[in-house]
Amino acid sequence: MKSVLLGVAAALLLAGCATYQWRHATRYDANFDEDSFQCKKEAAQAFPPLAGERVTRPPRFGPSWFCSPVGTRCSRTLPYWQDAETESYDINERARDDLYRSCLQARGWIRYRVD
């Protein structure tokens, strides 16, 4: 039974790992490298990397409650401050990727799912 569950779990994980490949009706993979380089260059010039910061957890002030496993006794900690948690990201990443894909499509490349 355990091996069956492991097999099902592995199949579900692998099912989500689709890969994609760019293909052209009349050109070869060597031409893709050239077109890809030019499209990446154009996209990077139009949308250069731009660092941004977003809050993943806002700051807060307050006590925490701790209860026993059966929930009959609860206690509160002293109030304390928790700083906000932030992360850095590239603001232009999505626009740059969209322009790159549009550029390749304009040059006749089509993105296919490869299983």
Phi, psi and omega in degrees: 000318181297320180292327177295315179297320177297319179296317178295317179297318179296319179297320179295320179294317181289331180296331180274003184255054178288147176243158182234155181217141177272134178226152180231145183292326186236355183246166184252172181302326179298324177291329179298317180302318179293311180296320179298316179300314180296319180292321177296321180296313179298316181295321180292327178288321181286322182227077180294156178305133181225114183286135175228169180224136178230151181275126177262339175208121183291159177291153178206158179230129177164168178278167173246149178255136176235127180241151177293160182305327179271354175078016182272335180233128178233147177223160184240140176277168175293150178299144178210162182260134174243121179293159176292149173256132181232164174220151178268149177207165180268111183299324185269003186301313182294316180296320179295316178296319179297317179294320178301312180294319178297321179298314179296320179295323178295334178271005175097005180274140180238135182268119181248147174278130180247121181258000000 
